[in-house]
Amino acid sequence: MQHVYSGKVREIYTDGEDLLLVASDRVSVYDVVLPTPVPDKGALLTQLSVWWFGQLADIVPNHLVSATDVPAEFEGRAIRCRRLEMVPFECIARGYLVGSGLKEYQATGAVSGVALPRGLVEGSRLPSPIFTPTTKVSDGGHDAPATFEDVAAAVGLSTATRLRDLTLEVYRRGVSRAAENGIIVADTKLEFGVDGEGVLTLADEVLTPDSSRFWPAEEWEPGRAQHAYDKQFVRDWAVSTGWDRTPPAPEIPSSVVDATRARYVEAYEKITGLPWRG
């Protein structure tokens, strides 16, 4: 094996024709890696992604080769996957108004060029899910909002249309599955690549607490912040410290680490219906 890349959360190795994608316990918010890991986070993200790949296989092919044929030291938090030529956009589906989408709506009445009804508030459910891509930049930079037209200009109208349709279809399937267990998927971020035959393929992680916002359905109430089974909990804590979102980030106190892990475990168990065994 050869180590080829360190991301905010993942390490990538080459192994023959395959890649090994290894999820660490690191946490990043606002494009900055925090100095304190969250135990089991990498394994939770990996195993939830593997579960979702199975749930979505009839919609879109994915890059997973094996979740078990990995080196022993990476067991549980790594997958063997196919090499792809990655699409230079992060494909985001939003079903609720929150985060950067809320801020853009408040300023312009639209998100990524998609006009929305007047009078929406934080946590409002949108009339229908929308596609709101962002640029994808290397570590150290910041993703920027993009429109469907931006994606089409970069990759062609046919591919952009397919990316939008797949993103929304994956999101709807995720919403449906999670709702069976009382979870709202407010939004999610997906990544796609193209395989050697030109087929768009789902890659990286999918529908995890790092890439999505998960809310308990029974507590959902527009007009306020929602209880989060996801990374939003850490974002909110980081902002509360007065940190200015530039490195170095503050150490996470043990109480926040424990609460974050508990929320990730709860998301895994509620969505999959399986007990978390670590």
C-alpha positions in Angstrom: 0.0 0.0 0.0 1.0 3.6 -0.6 -0.4 6.6 1.3 -1.5 9.2 -1.3 -3.7 11.7 0.4 -4.7 13.1 3.8 -8.1 14.8 4.0 -9.8 16.6 6.9 -11.2 13.2 8.1 -10.0 10.5 5.7 -6.7 9.0 4.6 -6.4 7.5 1.2 -4.1 4.7 0.2 -3.5 2.9 -3.1 -3.6 -0.9 -3.0 -3.1 -2.4 -6.5 -6.0 -1.3 -8.7 -8.1 -0.3 -5.7 -8.1 2.6 -3.2 -8.4 2.2 0.6 -10.5 4.9 2.1 -9.8 5.1 5.9 -12.0 7.3 8.1 -10.3 8.8 11.2 -11.9 10.0 14.4 -11.0 13.6 13.4 -13.7 16.3 13.4 -13.7 19.3 11.1 -16.0 22.3 11.2 -15.9 25.4 9.0 -13.1 23.6 7.0 -10.9 23.5 10.1 -9.9 20.2 11.8 -10.4 20.4 15.5 -7.6 19.1 17.7 -9.8 16.6 19.7 -10.9 13.3 18.1 -14.3 11.7 18.8 -13.9 8.0 19.6 -15.6 5.6 17.1 -16.5 8.4 14.7 -14.6 7.0 11.8 -16.1 3.5 12.2 -19.6 5.0 12.6 -19.3 7.0 9.4 -17.8 4.0 7.5 -20.3 1.4 8.6 -23.3 3.7 8.1 -22.1 4.5 4.6 -21.7 0.8 3.8 -25.3 0.3 5.0 -26.6 3.1 2.8 -24.7 1.8 -0.2 -26.7 -1.3 0.1 -30.0 0.6 0.4 -29.2 2.7 -2.7 -27.7 0.1 -5.0 -30.8 0.0 -7.2 -30.6 3.8 -7.8 -26.9 4.4 -8.5 -23.8 2.3 -8.6 -21.2 3.0 -5.9 -17.5 2.7 -5.6 -17.5 0.0 -2.8 -15.5 -3.1 -3.5 -15.3 -4.5 0.0 -15.8 -3.4 3.6 -14.0 -6.5 5.0 -11.0 -7.0 2.7 -9.0 -4.3 4.4 -5.8 -4.4 6.6 -6.5 -5.5 10.2 -5.4 -2.1 11.6 -8.2 -0.4 9.6 -10.9 -2.9 10.3 -14.3 -1.3 10.8 -13.3 2.1 9.6 -12.0 1.5 6.1 -13.4 0.4 2.7 -11.8 -0.9 -0.4 -13.1 1.0 -3.4 -12.8 1.5 -7.1 -10.8 4.4 -8.5 -12.9 7.1 -10.1 -12.4 10.5 -11.8 -14.2 12.7 -9.3 -16.7 15.3 -10.3 -15.5 18.8 -9.2 -18.6 19.6 -7.3 -20.3 18.6 -4.1 -23.9 17.7 -4.8 -26.2 18.8 -2.1 -29.9 18.1 -1.7 -32.0 20.3 0.6 -35.4 19.4 1.9 -35.4 21.9 4.7 -34.1 25.5 5.1 -31.1 25.6 7.4 -27.4 26.5 7.6 -25.9 28.3 4.6 -29.1 27.7 2.6 -31.0 29.7 5.2 -28.5 32.6 5.1 -28.6 32.7 1.3 -32.4 32.6 1.3 -32.6 35.5 3.8 -30.4 37.6 1.6 -31.8 36.8 -1.8 -35.0 34.7 -1.6 -33.3 31.9 -3.4 -30.7 29.1 -2.8 -28.2 28.3 -5.5 -30.4 30.1 -8.0 -33.6 28.3 -7.0 -36.3 30.7 -6.0 -38.2 29.8 -2.9 -41.6 31.0 -1.5 -41.6 34.1 0.8 -42.0 33.7 4.5 -39.9 30.6 5.2 -38.0 30.4 8.5 -35.2 28.3 10.0 -36.2 24.7 9.7 -39.0 25.2 7.2 -39.8 22.2 5.0 -39.3 23.2 1.3 -42.2 22.6 -1.1 -39.9 20.0 -2.8 -36.2 19.1 -2.4 -33.8 21.3 -4.3 -30.3 20.7 -5.8 -27.8 23.2 -4.4 -24.2 22.2 -5.5 -21.0 23.8 -4.3 -17.6 23.9 -5.7 -15.2 21.4 -4.3 -11.8 22.6 -3.2 -8.7 21.0 -1.6 -8.2 21.2 2.1 -7.4 24.7 3.3 -9.9 26.4 1.0 -13.6 26.9 1.3 -16.4 25.5 -0.9 -18.4 28.1 -2.7 -22.1 28.1 -3.6 -22.8 27.1 -7.2 -25.8 26.8 -9.5 -27.1 24.0 -11.8 -25.9 26.2 -14.6 -22.4 26.4 -13.2 -22.3 22.6 -13.0 -23.6 22.3 -16.6 -20.9 24.8 -17.8 -18.2 22.7 -16.2 -19.3 19.1 -17.0 -22.0 19.5 -19.7 -25.7 19.7 -19.6 -26.3 15.9 -19.8 -24.0 15.1 -16.9 -25.2 18.0 -14.8 -28.8 16.8 -15.3 -27.9 13.3 -14.3 -26.0 14.6 -11.2 -29.0 16.6 -10.1 -31.5 13.8 -10.7 -29.4 11.2 -8.9 -28.7 13.6 -6.0 -32.4 14.2 -5.5 -33.3 10.5 -5.9 -30.7 9.4 -3.4 -32.0 12.1 -1.0 -35.6 11.0 -1.4 -34.7 7.4 -0.7 -32.7 8.5 2.4 -35.6 10.6 3.6 -38.0 7.7 3.2 -35.8 5.1 4.9 -34.9 7.4 7.8 -38.5 8.5 8.3 -39.4 4.9 9.1 -37.4 5.3 12.3 -38.4 8.8 13.2 -35.5 10.7 11.6 -35.8 13.7 9.4 -32.9 14.1 6.8 -32.9 17.9 6.4 -30.2 17.9 3.8 -27.3 15.8 2.5 -24.0 16.2 0.6 -23.0 13.6 -2.0 -19.9 13.1 -4.1 -19.8 11.4 -7.5 -17.1 10.2 -9.8 -17.0 8.6 -13.2 -15.7 5.1 -13.7 -13.6 3.8 -16.6 -16.8 3.2 -18.7 -18.1 6.7 -18.1 -20.7 5.7 -15.5 -21.6 8.2 -12.8 -20.8 6.5 -9.5 -21.6 7.3 -5.9 -18.4 7.8 -3.9 -16.9 8.8 -0.5 -19.5 8.7 2.3 -23.2 8.8 2.1 -26.0 10.0 4.4 -23.8 10.1 7.5 -23.9 12.6 10.4 -20.9 14.3 8.9 -22.5 14.8 5.5 -26.1 15.3 6.5 -28.4 16.9 9.0 -30.5 14.5 11.0 -33.3 15.7 13.2 -35.8 13.7 15.4 -39.1 14.0 13.6 -41.2 14.2 16.8 -39.3 17.4 17.9 -39.2 19.2 14.6 -40.5 22.7 14.9 -39.9 25.5 12.2 -38.6 28.8 13.5 -35.9 27.5 15.8 -32.7 25.4 15.9 -33.4 21.7 15.8 -32.0 18.9 18.0 -29.1 17.5 15.9 -27.9 13.9 15.6 -25.0 15.2 13.5 -22.0 17.5 13.3 -24.2 20.6 13.8 -23.9 20.0 17.5 -20.1 20.5 17.3 -20.5 23.5 15.0 -22.8 25.2 17.6 -20.4 24.5 20.4 -17.5 25.9 18.5 -19.3 29.1 17.7 -20.4 29.4 21.4 -16.7 29.6 22.4 -16.2 32.8 20.4 -13.7 31.1 18.0 -13.3 33.0 14.8 -13.3 29.9 12.5 -9.6 30.2 11.7 -6.9 27.8 12.8 -6.0 26.8 15.4 -9.4 25.5 16.6 -10.1 25.1 20.3 -9.9 21.8 22.1 -13.3 20.1 22.5 -14.2 19.4 26.2 -14.8 15.8 27.1 -18.5 16.5 27.8 -19.0 17.7 24.2 -16.9 14.8 22.8 -19.1 12.3 24.8 -22.3 14.0 23.7 -21.2 14.0 20.0 -20.3 10.4 20.0 -23.7 9.6 21.7 -25.6 11.5 18.9 -23.6 9.7 16.2 -24.4 6.3 17.7 -28.0 7.2 18.1 -28.2 8.3 14.5 -26.7 5.0 13.4 -29.0 2.9 15.5 -32.2 4.8 14.7 -31.5 4.7 10.9 -30.2 1.2 10.5 -32.2 -0.5 13.3 -29.0 -2.2 14.3 -27.2 -1.9 17.7 -23.8 -0.2 17.6 -21.1 -2.7 18.5 -18.1 -0.5 18.0 
